[in-house]
Amino acid sequence: MDEYPMQNWQWRLLDSDELAIDLGKKVTQTLSFKRSFLRDRLPQQVSFSMDDAETFQNFADYLDSYSALSSNEQFDIALHATALVRFGKLMLPQSWYFKFGNFGGNEAWPDDYLFCSLNSGTAEADFLIIEKDERCSLCMLVDESFEVGGFKTMQRFEVTRVLNDRLQESQRHPIQRKGSFSSQQWA
């Protein structure tokens, strides 16, 4: 990534109506989003802003700390997450597809835990929380695919918004609850 300094990056809307990013040195990466996940009026070209750089770096650092994915996969996930923050369309929750989470009662989901799992009843998969408020979270699939209700299959980078009571703990970044025993406490 160091060979492509962020100050040279440009978001671009391709003729095919796909979002891409120019990384410099004639390297362009097309993002794997369905057009329906992105705002209606996207600019033809816009610079990668300081806010984009900070968002990207926060996701990249988190993935580096808690993911066993390859550095290329982490880069792609952080880039897609950043694009969603910048250009994502507001979505209504689709919580009915998912089982209630195993995170306890009145506890709020911890802000510093961006990995979560969602369970459709037929499958479970890991997601990255892109945005979260006190009620809902926008989650992007980080696993390769995820069967939802036996009739729909999500692919990596697809997103869904769910009520926070559907979030389940991910083994990629297990939640340390107060009073719980951790082998790391003794290390």
N, CA and C atoms as an extended XYZ file, in Angstrom:
561
Properties=species:S:1:pos:R:3:atomname:S:1:resname:S:1:resid:I:1 pbc="F F F"
N         0.817       -1.181        0.000 N   MET     1
C         0.000        0.000        0.000 CA  MET     1
C         0.868        1.254        0.000 C   MET     1
N         2.056        1.178        0.581 N   ASP     2
C         2.933        2.346        0.639 CA  ASP     2
C         3.316        2.856       -0.741 C   ASP     2
N         3.278        1.957       -1.735 N   GLU     3
C         3.633        2.386       -3.084 CA  GLU     3
C         2.528        3.207       -3.741 C   GLU     3
N         1.350        3.266       -3.102 N   TYR     4
C         0.229        4.053       -3.607 CA  TYR     4
C        -0.208        5.058       -2.537 C   TYR     4
N         0.456        6.199       -2.415 N   PRO     5
C         0.106        7.172       -1.363 CA  PRO     5
C        -1.337        7.644       -1.490 C   PRO     5
N        -2.035        7.701       -0.359 N   MET     6
C        -3.455        8.047       -0.342 CA  MET     6
C        -3.753        9.421       -0.932 C   MET     6
N        -2.819       10.351       -0.843 N   GLN     7
C        -3.100       11.691       -1.361 CA  GLN     7
C        -3.301       11.685       -2.879 C   GLN     7
N        -2.941       10.589       -3.546 N   ASN     8
C        -3.133       10.471       -4.994 CA  ASN     8
C        -4.415        9.727       -5.365 C   ASN     8
N        -5.106        9.163       -4.390 N   TRP     9
C        -6.276        8.344       -4.679 CA  TRP     9
C        -7.444        9.215       -5.131 C   TRP     9
N        -8.248        8.680       -6.059 N   GLN    10
C        -9.426        9.365       -6.591 CA  GLN    10
C       -10.590        8.374       -6.690 C   GLN    10
N       -11.729        8.754       -6.127 N   TRP    11
C       -12.943        7.979       -6.352 CA  TRP    11
C       -13.426        8.311       -7.760 C   TRP    11
N       -13.952        7.307       -8.466 N   ARG    12
C       -14.419        7.552       -9.822 CA  ARG    12
C       -15.631        6.682      -10.122 C   ARG    12
N       -16.591        7.259      -10.824 N   LEU    13
C       -17.742        6.502      -11.291 CA  LEU    13
C       -17.446        6.082      -12.723 C   LEU    13
N       -17.406        4.779      -12.963 N   LEU    14
C       -17.078        4.251      -14.291 CA  LEU    14
C       -18.291        4.356      -15.220 C   LEU    14
N       -18.050        4.258      -16.502 N   ASP    15
C       -19.136        4.293      -17.494 CA  ASP    15
C       -20.149        3.192      -17.245 C   ASP    15
N       -19.704        2.100      -16.652 N   SER    16
C       -20.589        0.978      -16.342 CA  SER    16
C       -21.425        1.229      -15.095 C   SER    16
N       -21.334        2.456      -14.532 N   ASP    17
C       -22.071        2.870      -13.334 CA  ASP    17
C       -21.563        2.153      -12.079 C   ASP    17
N       -20.304        1.695      -12.118 N   GLU    18
C       -19.678        1.068      -10.959 CA  GLU    18
C       -18.743        2.077      -10.300 C   GLU    18
N       -18.626        1.985       -8.990 N   LEU    19
C       -17.709        2.837       -8.250 CA  LEU    19
C       -16.325        2.199       -8.273 C   LEU    19
N       -15.317        3.015       -8.510 N   ALA    20
C       -13.931        2.537       -8.536 CA  ALA    20
C       -13.061        3.554       -7.820 C   ALA    20
N       -11.831        3.147       -7.550 N   ILE    21
C       -10.868        4.071       -6.972 CA  ILE    21
C        -9.561        3.953       -7.752 C   ILE    21
N        -9.059        5.103       -8.168 N   ASP    22
C        -7.757        5.165       -8.807 CA  ASP    22
C        -6.725        5.297       -7.701 C   ASP    22
N        -5.783        4.361       -7.651 N   LEU    23
C        -4.777        4.348       -6.592 CA  LEU    23
C        -3.469        5.001       -7.023 C   LEU    23
N        -3.424        5.503       -8.245 N   GLY    24
C        -2.192        6.080       -8.773 CA  GLY    24
C        -1.434        5.046       -9.583 C   GLY    24
N        -0.414        5.491      -10.293 N   LYS    25
C         0.404        4.607      -11.131 CA  LYS    25
C        -0.455        3.755      -12.060 C   LYS    25
N        -1.547        4.353      -12.544 N   LYS    26
C        -2.462        3.710      -13.492 CA  LYS    26
C        -3.093        2.432      -12.939 C   LYS    26
N        -3.280        2.375      -11.619 N   VAL    27
C        -3.931        1.237      -10.977 CA  VAL    27
C        -5.320        1.680      -10.535 C   VAL    27
N        -6.342        1.001      -11.064 N   THR    28
C        -7.734        1.282      -10.708 CA  THR    28
C        -8.353        0.018      -10.151 C   THR    28
N        -9.051        0.162       -9.040 N   GLN    29
C        -9.735       -0.981       -8.448 CA  GLN    29
C       -11.233       -0.702       -8.445 C   GLN    29
N       -11.983       -1.590       -9.085 N   THR    30
C       -13.437       -1.484       -9.095 CA  THR    30
C       -13.969       -2.110       -7.815 C   THR    30
N       -14.922       -1.429       -7.181 N   LEU    31
C       -15.492       -1.938       -5.943 CA  LEU    31
C       -16.660       -2.871       -6.254 C   LEU    31
N       -16.836       -3.863       -5.409 N   SER    32
C       -17.800       -4.939       -5.655 CA  SER    32
C       -19.164       -4.656       -5.039 C   SER    32
N       -19.705       -3.482       -5.294 N   PHE    33
C       -21.018       -3.144       -4.737 CA  PHE    33
C       -22.090       -3.241       -5.790 C   PHE    33
N       -23.250       -3.699       -5.360 N   LYS    34
C       -24.426       -3.518       -6.189 CA  LYS    34
C       -24.732       -2.026       -6.152 C   LYS    34
N       -25.154       -1.487       -7.255 N   ARG    35
C       -25.437       -0.048       -7.352 CA  ARG    35
C       -26.493        0.374       -6.329 C   ARG    35
N       -27.376       -0.542       -5.950 N   SER    36
C       -28.457       -0.223       -5.014 CA  SER    36
C       -27.946        0.113       -3.610 C   SER    36
N       -26.694       -0.224       -3.289 N   PHE    37
C       -26.144        0.091       -1.971 CA  PHE    37
C       -25.593        1.515       -1.895 C   PHE    37
N       -25.466        2.170       -3.062 N   LEU    38
C       -24.825        3.483       -3.115 CA  LEU    38
C       -25.836        4.581       -3.403 C   LEU    38
N       -25.510        5.801       -2.951 N   ARG    39
C       -26.374        6.959       -3.191 CA  ARG    39
C       -26.671        7.107       -4.672 C   ARG    39
N       -27.768        7.753       -4.962 N   ASP    40
C       -28.201        7.918       -6.349 CA  ASP    40
C       -27.292        8.843       -7.150 C   ASP    40
N       -26.889        9.945       -6.591 N   ARG    41
C       -26.125       10.938       -7.352 CA  ARG    41
C       -24.673       10.947       -6.911 C   ARG    41
N       -23.886       10.131       -7.564 N   LEU    42
C       -22.467       10.067       -7.251 CA  LEU    42
C       -21.702       10.976       -8.207 C   LEU    42
N       -20.653       11.611       -7.714 N   PRO    43
C       -19.841       12.442       -8.617 CA  PRO    43
C       -19.071       11.555       -9.602 C   PRO    43
N       -18.766       12.105      -10.766 N   GLN    44
C       -17.975       11.370      -11.759 CA  GLN    44
C       -16.575       11.088      -11.222 C   GLN    44
N       -16.012       12.061      -10.480 N   GLN    45
C       -14.690       11.890       -9.895 CA  GLN    45
C       -14.562       12.828       -8.703 C   GLN    45
N       -13.956       12.340       -7.631 N   VAL    46
C       -13.740       13.148       -6.436 CA  VAL    46
C       -12.516       12.601       -5.700 C   VAL    46
N       -11.754       13.489       -5.115 N   SER    47
C       -10.537       13.089       -4.403 CA  SER    47
C       -10.858       12.301       -3.147 C   SER    47
N        -9.951       11.442       -2.791 N   PHE    48
C        -9.978       10.709       -1.524 CA  PHE    48
C        -9.642       11.741       -0.454 C   PHE    48
N       -10.606       12.072        0.392 N   SER    49
C       -10.459       13.177        1.347 CA  SER    49
C        -9.680       12.770        2.595 C   SER    49
N        -9.375       13.758        3.418 N   MET    50
C        -8.737       13.476        4.712 CA  MET    50
C        -9.652       12.612        5.580 C   MET    50
N       -10.966       12.866        5.532 N   ASP    51
C       -11.914       12.033        6.274 CA  ASP    51
C       -11.889       10.595        5.755 C   ASP    51
N       -11.810       10.439        4.422 N   ASP    52
C       -11.712        9.096        3.840 CA  ASP    52
C       -10.448        8.396        4.339 C   ASP    52
N        -9.339        9.131        4.343 N   ALA    53
C        -8.052        8.558        4.770 CA  ALA    53
C        -8.122        8.106        6.228 C   ALA    53
N        -8.732        8.927        7.089 N   GLU    54
C        -8.861        8.571        8.504 CA  GLU    54
C        -9.775        7.353        8.673 C   GLU    54
N       -10.896        7.345        7.963 N   THR    55
C       -11.819        6.209        8.022 CA  THR    55
C       -11.136        4.937        7.547 C   THR    55
N       -10.459        5.020        6.395 N   PHE    56
C        -9.751        3.869        5.848 CA  PHE    56
C        -8.718        3.352        6.847 C   PHE    56
N        -7.938        4.255        7.426 N   GLN    57
C        -6.880        3.840        8.345 CA  GLN    57
C        -7.451        3.193        9.602 C   GLN    57
N        -8.573        3.721       10.104 N   ASN    58
C        -9.211        3.122       11.281 CA  ASN    58
C        -9.673        1.697       10.993 C   ASN    58
N       -10.315        1.492        9.832 N   PHE    59
C       -10.743        0.134        9.469 CA  PHE    59
C        -9.523       -0.769        9.240 C   PHE    59
N        -8.510       -0.262        8.536 N   ALA    60
C        -7.309       -1.057        8.253 CA  ALA    60
C        -6.604       -1.472        9.543 C   ALA    60
N        -6.481       -0.557       10.493 N   ASP    61
C        -5.833       -0.874       11.769 CA  ASP    61
C        -6.628       -1.926       12.542 C   ASP    61
N        -7.957       -1.774       12.555 N   TYR    62
C        -8.808       -2.734       13.248 CA  TYR    62
C        -8.653       -4.121       12.616 C   TYR    62
N        -8.726       -4.184       11.299 N   LEU    63
C        -8.592       -5.469       10.607 CA  LEU    63
C        -7.222       -6.092       10.840 C   LEU    63
N        -6.198       -5.269       10.852 N   ASP    64
C        -4.848       -5.767       11.106 CA  ASP    64
C        -4.738       -6.374       12.503 C   ASP    64
N        -5.448       -5.787       13.460 N   SER    65
C        -5.389       -6.263       14.844 CA  SER    65
C        -6.218       -7.525       15.085 C   SER    65
N        -7.347       -7.672       14.390 N   TYR    66
C        -8.298       -8.722       14.760 CA  TYR    66
C        -8.652       -9.691       13.640 C   TYR    66
N        -7.969       -9.626       12.518 N   SER    67
C        -8.342      -10.491       11.407 CA  SER    67
C        -7.158      -11.345       10.963 C   SER    67
N        -7.456      -12.597       10.660 N   ALA    68
C        -6.443      -13.495       10.111 CA  ALA    68
C        -6.477      -13.491        8.588 C   ALA    68
N        -7.276      -12.603        8.009 N   LEU    69
C        -7.347      -12.505        6.555 CA  LEU    69
C        -6.023      -11.975        6.004 C   LEU    69
N        -5.771      -12.244        4.740 N   SER    70
C        -4.539      -11.762        4.115 CA  SER    70
C        -4.534      -10.239        4.061 C   SER    70
N        -3.371       -9.654        3.896 N   SER    71
C        -3.275       -8.190        3.842 CA  SER    71
C        -4.048       -7.636        2.641 C   SER    71
N        -4.085       -8.356        1.524 N   ASN    72
C        -4.872       -7.915        0.367 CA  ASN    72
C        -6.366       -7.912        0.683 C   ASN    72
N        -6.841       -8.958        1.376 N   GLU    73
C        -8.255       -9.013        1.760 CA  GLU    73
C        -8.581       -7.899        2.749 C   GLU    73
N        -7.694       -7.665        3.707 N   GLN    74
C        -7.915       -6.589        4.666 CA  GLN    74
C        -7.989       -5.241        3.957 C   GLN    74
N        -7.098       -5.018        2.985 N   PHE    75
C        -7.103       -3.780        2.205 CA  PHE    75
C        -8.439       -3.606        1.487 C   PHE    75
N        -8.913       -4.663        0.815 N   ASP    76
C       -10.182       -4.605        0.091 CA  ASP    76
C       -11.358       -4.320        1.018 C   ASP    76
N       -11.374       -4.973        2.165 N   ILE    77
C       -12.472       -4.771        3.114 CA  ILE    77
C       -12.450       -3.337        3.638 C   ILE    77
N       -11.274       -2.834        4.020 N   ALA    78
C       -11.169       -1.458        4.520 CA  ALA    78
C       -11.573       -0.456        3.443 C   ALA    78
N       -11.208       -0.713        2.203 N   LEU    79
C       -11.560        0.179        1.092 CA  LEU    79
C       -13.068        0.174        0.848 C   LEU    79
N       -13.686       -0.993        0.848 N   HIS    80
C       -15.140       -1.083        0.663 CA  HIS    80
C       -15.880       -0.425        1.832 C   HIS    80
N       -15.385       -0.631        3.045 N   ALA    81
C       -16.011       -0.006        4.215 CA  ALA    81
C       -15.938        1.517        4.111 C   ALA    81
N       -14.807        2.028        3.684 N   THR    82
C       -14.631        3.477        3.531 CA  THR    82
C       -15.579        4.023        2.465 C   THR    82
N       -15.723        3.301        1.362 N   ALA    83
C       -16.641        3.729        0.302 CA  ALA    83
C       -18.080        3.775        0.807 C   ALA    83
N       -18.461        2.810        1.653 N   LEU    84
C       -19.815        2.821        2.212 CA  LEU    84
C       -20.039        4.024        3.121 C   LEU    84
N       -19.034        4.353        3.920 N   VAL    85
C       -19.160        5.519        4.797 CA  VAL    85
C       -19.346        6.775        3.946 C   VAL    85
N       -18.602        6.881        2.860 N   ARG    86
C       -18.634        8.085        2.020 CA  ARG    86
C       -19.844        8.128        1.087 C   ARG    86
N       -20.197        6.989        0.463 N   PHE    87
C       -21.190        6.997       -0.607 CA  PHE    87
C       -22.394        6.084       -0.370 C   PHE    87
N       -22.461        5.435        0.795 N   GLY    88
C       -23.531        4.477        1.046 CA  GLY    88
C       -24.895        5.122        1.140 C   GLY    88
N       -25.876        4.376        0.670 N   LYS    89
C       -27.272        4.817        0.711 CA  LYS    89
C       -27.869        4.445        2.066 C   LYS    89
N       -28.715        5.288        2.584 N   LEU    90
C       -29.423        4.982        3.810 CA  LEU    90
C       -30.319        3.776        3.572 C   LEU    90
N       -30.230        2.809        4.453 N   MET    91
C       -31.020        1.585        4.316 CA  MET    91
C       -31.895        1.412        5.542 C   MET    91
N       -33.059        0.846        5.334 N   LEU    92
C       -33.931        0.490        6.447 CA  LEU    92
C       -33.473       -0.843        7.019 C   LEU    92
N       -33.692       -1.062        8.322 N   PRO    93
C       -33.300       -2.349        8.917 CA  PRO    93
C       -34.034       -3.514        8.264 C   PRO    93
N       -33.328       -4.626        8.125 N   GLN    94
C       -33.894       -5.867        7.601 CA  GLN    94
C       -33.714       -6.968        8.639 C   GLN    94
N       -34.056       -6.658        9.856 N   SER    95
C       -33.776       -7.538       10.987 CA  SER    95
C       -34.554       -8.839       10.955 C   SER    95
N       -35.687       -8.873       10.274 N   TRP    96
C       -36.518      -10.070       10.278 CA  TRP    96
C       -35.807      -11.277        9.683 C   TRP    96
N       -34.730      -11.056        8.926 N   TYR    97
C       -33.972      -12.169        8.352 CA  TYR    97
C       -33.070      -12.849        9.378 C   TYR    97
N       -32.872      -12.226       10.552 N   PHE    98
C       -31.827      -12.682       11.464 CA  PHE    98
C       -32.371      -12.981       12.852 C   PHE    98
N       -31.755      -13.986       13.497 N   LYS    99
C       -32.114      -14.358       14.865 CA  LYS    99
C       -31.618      -13.301       15.840 C   LYS    99
N       -32.245      -13.264       17.006 N   PHE   100
C       -31.783      -12.370       18.061 CA  PHE   100
C       -30.372      -12.762       18.468 C   PHE   100
N       -29.585      -11.776       18.819 N   GLY   101
C       -28.198      -11.995       19.184 CA  GLY   101
C       -28.033      -12.584       20.566 C   GLY   101
N       -26.810      -12.986       20.851 N   ASN   102
C       -26.490      -13.582       22.140 CA  ASN   102
C       -25.829      -12.578       23.073 C   ASN   102
N       -25.859      -11.321       22.700 N   PHE   103
C       -25.254      -10.292       23.537 CA  PHE   103
C       -26.303       -9.836       24.519 C   PHE   103
N       -25.948       -9.855       25.807 N   GLY   104
C       -26.896       -9.742       26.892 CA  GLY   104
C       -27.786       -8.531       26.996 C   GLY   104
N       -29.055       -8.798       27.252 N   GLY   105
C       -30.129       -7.903       27.604 CA  GLY   105
C       -29.975       -6.413       27.399 C   GLY   105
N       -29.691       -5.698       28.474 N   ASN   106
C       -29.637       -4.238       28.414 CA  ASN   106
C       -28.251       -3.706       28.083 C   ASN   106
N       -27.303       -4.593       27.854 N   GLU   107
C       -25.948       -4.157       27.510 CA  GLU   107
C       -25.921       -3.578       26.106 C   GLU   107
N       -25.220       -2.477       25.948 N   ALA   108
C       -25.034       -1.900       24.613 CA  ALA   108
C       -23.832       -2.573       23.957 C   ALA   108
N       -23.898       -2.724       22.640 N   TRP   109
C       -22.787       -3.308       21.906 CA  TRP   109
C       -21.582       -2.393       22.059 C   TRP   109
N       -20.419       -2.917       22.453 N   PRO   110
C       -19.242       -2.060       22.668 CA  PRO   110
C       -18.770       -1.409       21.362 C   PRO   110
N       -18.521       -0.107       21.415 N   ASP   111
C       -18.144        0.664       20.224 CA  ASP   111
C       -16.858        0.181       19.576 C   ASP   111
N       -15.939       -0.365       20.359 N   ASP   112
C       -14.642       -0.747       19.799 CA  ASP   112
C       -14.628       -2.180       19.250 C   ASP   112
N       -15.788       -2.803       19.120 N   TYR   113
C       -15.909       -4.140       18.531 CA  TYR   113
C       -16.640       -4.005       17.203 C   TYR   113
N       -15.879       -4.049       16.117 N   LEU   114
C       -16.463       -3.857       14.789 CA  LEU   114
C       -16.830       -5.168       14.110 C   LEU   114
N       -16.269       -6.280       14.561 N   PHE   115
C       -16.678       -7.571       14.018 CA  PHE   115
C       -17.901       -8.052       14.777 C   PHE   115
N       -18.872       -8.567       14.043 N   CYS   116
C       -20.034       -9.209       14.649 CA  CYS   116
C       -20.413      -10.380       13.754 C   CYS   116
N       -21.296      -11.212       14.245 N   SER   117
C       -21.878      -12.284       13.442 CA  SER   117
C       -23.368      -12.046       13.351 C   SER   117
N       -23.955      -12.514       12.269 N   LEU   118
C       -25.406      -12.532       12.119 CA  LEU   118
C       -25.800      -13.955       11.806 C   LEU   118
N       -26.943      -14.385       12.347 N   ASN   119
C       -27.417      -15.744       12.176 CA  ASN   119
C       -28.784      -15.687       11.493 C   ASN   119
N       -28.886      -16.312       10.323 N   SER   120
C       -30.140      -16.303        9.562 CA  SER   120
C       -31.041      -17.489        9.911 C   SER   120
N       -30.605      -18.349       10.803 N   GLY   121
C       -31.354      -19.559       11.112 CA  GLY   121
C       -30.866      -20.743       10.303 C   GLY   121
N       -30.339      -20.484        9.100 N   THR   122
C       -29.772      -21.551        8.277 CA  THR   122
C       -28.256      -21.457        8.196 C   THR   122
N       -27.714      -20.278        8.504 N   ALA   123
C       -26.267      -20.072        8.433 CA  ALA   123
C       -25.879      -18.909        9.346 C   ALA   123
N       -24.592      -18.826        9.628 N   GLU   124
C       -24.052      -17.719       10.419 CA  GLU   124
C       -22.799      -17.219        9.693 C   GLU   124
N       -22.599      -15.910        9.713 N   ALA   125
C       -21.445      -15.338        9.027 CA  ALA   125
C       -20.954      -14.111        9.777 C   ALA   125
N       -19.702      -13.744        9.483 N   ASP   126
C       -19.092      -12.575       10.109 CA  ASP   126
C       -19.265      -11.339        9.237 C   ASP   126
N       -19.520      -10.237        9.915 N   PHE   127
C       -19.737       -8.937        9.295 CA  PHE   127
C       -18.847       -7.918        9.977 C   PHE   127
N       -18.605       -6.817        9.292 N   LEU   128
C       -17.905       -5.666        9.850 CA  LEU   128
C       -18.938       -4.567       10.038 C   LEU   128
N       -19.004       -4.019       11.239 N   ILE   129
C       -19.941       -2.928       11.506 CA  ILE   129
C       -19.359       -1.650       10.903 C   ILE   129
N       -20.075       -1.091        9.945 N   ILE   130
C       -19.625        0.103        9.234 CA  ILE   130
C       -20.070        1.359        9.973 C   ILE   130
N       -21.322        1.370       10.375 N   GLU   131
C       -21.886        2.490       11.139 CA  GLU   131
C       -22.827        1.906       12.175 C   GLU   131
N       -22.894        2.576       13.314 N   LYS   132
C       -23.760        2.079       14.392 CA  LYS   132
C       -24.300        3.268       15.154 C   LYS   132
N       -25.574        3.196       15.515 N   ASP   133
C       -26.138        4.160       16.451 CA  ASP   133
C       -26.754        3.366       17.599 C   ASP   133
N       -27.513        4.007       18.454 N   GLU   134
C       -28.040        3.302       19.630 CA  GLU   134
C       -29.084        2.245       19.258 C   GLU   134
N       -29.610        2.279       18.041 N   ARG   135
C       -30.677        1.374       17.642 CA  ARG   135
C       -30.267        0.355       16.567 C   ARG   135
N       -29.512        0.795       15.568 N   CYS   136
C       -29.222       -0.035       14.389 CA  CYS   136
C       -27.741       -0.013       14.025 C   CYS   136
N       -27.351       -1.030       13.253 N   SER   137
C       -25.991       -1.100       12.724 CA  SER   137
C       -26.035       -1.448       11.244 C   SER   137
N       -25.161       -0.796       10.479 N   LEU   138
C       -24.948       -1.143        9.079 CA  LEU   138
C       -23.778       -2.116        9.049 C   LEU   138
N       -24.018       -3.316        8.527 N   CYS   139
C       -23.035       -4.394        8.579 CA  CYS   139
C       -22.682       -4.859        7.170 C   CYS   139
N       -21.377       -5.035        6.916 N   MET   140
C       -20.883       -5.507        5.628 CA  MET   140
C       -20.317       -6.918        5.791 C   MET   140
N       -20.736       -7.822        4.925 N   LEU   141
C       -20.285       -9.206        4.983 CA  LEU   141
C       -18.793       -9.292        4.689 C   LEU   141
N       -18.033       -9.954        5.570 N   VAL   142
C       -16.605      -10.168        5.341 CA  VAL   142
C       -16.301      -11.614        4.956 C   VAL   142
N       -17.212      -12.535        5.264 N   ASP   143
C       -17.057      -13.911        4.783 CA  ASP   143
C       -17.353      -13.932        3.280 C   ASP   143
N       -16.976      -15.010        2.617 N   GLU   144
C       -17.159      -15.107        1.155 CA  GLU   144
C       -18.623      -15.043        0.746 C   GLU   144
N       -19.489      -15.761        1.476 N   SER   145
C       -20.917      -15.757        1.162 CA  SER   145
C       -21.698      -16.125        2.415 C   SER   145
N       -23.009      -15.897        2.349 N   PHE   146
C       -23.869      -16.112        3.512 CA  PHE   146
C       -25.280      -16.376        3.019 C   PHE   146
N       -25.824      -17.539        3.390 N   GLU   147
C       -27.188      -17.885        3.003 CA  GLU   147
C       -28.168      -17.254        3.972 C   GLU   147
N       -29.099      -16.495        3.424 N   VAL   148
C       -30.101      -15.808        4.228 CA  VAL   148
C       -31.452      -16.457        3.958 C   VAL   148
N       -31.968      -17.150        4.944 N   GLY   149
C       -33.312      -17.698        4.868 CA  GLY   149
C       -33.563      -18.732        3.782 C   GLY   149
N       -32.536      -19.334        3.227 N   GLY   150
C       -32.723      -20.393        2.254 CA  GLY   150
C       -33.140      -19.917        0.869 C   GLY   150
N       -33.286      -18.615        0.654 N   PHE   151
C       -33.738      -18.123       -0.648 CA  PHE   151
C       -32.831      -17.039       -1.229 C   PHE   151
N       -31.903      -16.563       -0.430 N   LYS   152
C       -31.033      -15.478       -0.879 CA  LYS   152
C       -29.628      -15.758       -0.358 C   LYS   152
N       -28.629      -15.497       -1.189 N   THR   153
C       -27.243      -15.638       -0.763 CA  THR   153
C       -26.544      -14.299       -0.932 C   THR   153
N       -25.990      -13.805        0.164 N   MET   154
C       -25.208      -12.572        0.125 CA  MET   154
C       -23.774      -12.932       -0.244 C   MET   154
N       -23.093      -12.021       -0.940 N   GLN   155
C       -21.688      -12.181       -1.295 CA  GLN   155
C       -20.858      -11.169       -0.504 C   GLN   155
N       -19.559      -11.450       -0.364 N   ARG   156
C       -18.670      -10.547        0.365 CA  ARG   156
C       -18.894       -9.108       -0.108 C   ARG   156
N       -18.889       -8.177        0.827 N   PHE   157
C       -19.069       -6.733        0.668 CA  PHE   157
C       -20.532       -6.305        0.582 C   PHE   157
N       -21.484       -7.245        0.506 N   GLU   158
C       -22.884       -6.830        0.547 CA  GLU   158
C       -23.201       -6.376        1.962 C   GLU   158
N       -24.173       -5.484        2.064 N   VAL   159
C       -24.480       -4.892        3.357 CA  VAL   159
C       -25.941       -5.100        3.728 C   VAL   159
N       -26.174       -5.035        5.020 N   THR   160
C       -27.517       -5.058        5.562 CA  THR   160
C       -27.527       -4.185        6.806 C   THR   160
N       -28.662       -3.593        7.095 N   ARG   161
C       -28.832       -2.832        8.342 CA  ARG   161
C       -29.746       -3.666        9.231 C   ARG   161
N       -29.328       -3.825       10.492 N   VAL   162
C       -30.098       -4.626       11.444 CA  VAL   162
C       -30.231       -3.869       12.758 C   VAL   162
N       -31.272       -4.212       13.487 N   LEU   163
C       -31.387       -3.718       14.865 CA  LEU   163
C       -30.241       -4.326       15.659 C   LEU   163
N       -29.729       -3.572       16.610 N   ASN   164
C       -28.567       -4.028       17.384 CA  ASN   164
C       -28.832       -5.296       18.186 C   ASN   164
N       -30.106       -5.614       18.450 N   ASP   165
C       -30.393       -6.839       19.198 CA  ASP   165
C       -30.170       -8.106       18.360 C   ASP   165
N       -29.826       -7.940       17.071 N   ARG   166
C       -29.518       -9.093       16.216 CA  ARG   166
C       -28.016       -9.378       16.168 C   ARG   166
N       -27.200       -8.449       16.646 N   LEU   167
C       -25.746       -8.627       16.602 CA  LEU   167
C       -25.323       -9.762       17.526 C   LEU   167
N       -24.448      -10.617       17.022 N   GLN   168
C       -23.894      -11.702       17.814 CA  GLN   168
C       -22.378      -11.568       17.822 C   GLN   168
N       -21.797      -12.090       18.855 N   GLU   169
C       -20.344      -12.022       19.020 CA  GLU   169
C       -19.628      -12.786       17.908 C   GLU   169
N       -18.558      -12.207       17.398 N   SER   170
C       -17.725      -12.850       16.389 CA  SER   170
C       -16.483      -13.422       17.063 C   SER   170
N       -16.078      -14.602       16.633 N   GLN   171
C       -14.859      -15.191       17.174 CA  GLN   171
C       -13.609      -14.478       16.671 C   GLN   171
N       -13.759      -13.630       15.657 N   ARG   172
C       -12.622      -12.838       15.178 CA  ARG   172
C       -12.187      -11.818       16.231 C   ARG   172
N       -13.138      -11.357       17.047 N   HIS   173
C       -12.850      -10.388       18.112 CA  HIS   173
C       -13.848      -10.634       19.242 C   HIS   173
N       -13.603      -11.690       20.054 N   PRO   174
C       -14.528      -12.034       21.141 CA  PRO   174
C       -14.670      -10.894       22.142 C   PRO   174
N       -15.887      -10.701       22.606 N   ILE   175
C       -16.177       -9.622       23.548 CA  ILE   175
C       -15.805      -10.061       24.954 C   ILE   175
N       -15.007       -9.233       25.608 N   GLN   176
C       -14.627       -9.485       26.998 CA  GLN   176
C       -15.651       -8.796       27.898 C   GLN   176
N       -16.436       -9.608       28.571 N   ARG   177
C       -17.450       -9.048       29.468 CA  ARG   177
C       -16.871       -8.894       30.856 C   ARG   177
N       -17.416       -7.951       31.594 N   LYS   178
C       -16.974       -7.735       32.977 CA  LYS   178
C       -17.182       -9.013       33.772 C   LYS   178
N       -16.150       -9.406       34.503 N   GLY   179
C       -16.241      -10.585       35.348 CA  GLY   179
C       -16.002      -11.893       34.620 C   GLY   179
N       -15.772      -11.835       33.308 N   SER   180
C       -15.530      -13.096       32.590 CA  SER   180
C       -14.054      -13.450       32.680 C   SER   180
N       -13.775      -14.727       32.713 N   PHE   181
C       -12.408      -15.225       32.813 CA  PHE   181
C       -11.768      -15.222       31.435 C   PHE   181
N       -10.560      -14.752       31.344 N   SER   182
C        -9.819      -14.765       30.086 CA  SER   182
C        -8.416      -15.276       30.370 C   SER   182
N        -7.944      -16.178       29.529 N   SER   183
C        -6.586      -16.688       29.706 CA  SER   183
C        -5.574      -15.571       29.514 C   SER   183
N        -5.940      -14.495       28.812 N   GLN   184
C        -5.029      -13.388       28.618 CA  GLN   184
C        -4.779      -12.632       29.938 C   GLN   184
N        -5.706      -12.755       30.898 N   GLN   185
C        -5.534      -12.080       32.167 CA  GLN   185
C        -4.327      -12.643       32.921 C   GLN   185
N        -3.950      -13.885       32.618 N   TRP   186
C        -2.879      -14.547       33.354 CA  TRP   186
C        -1.568      -14.548       32.582 C   TRP   186
N        -1.595      -14.025       31.366 N   ALA   187
C        -0.377      -14.065       30.543 CA  ALA   187
C         0.635      -13.036       30.974 C   ALA   187
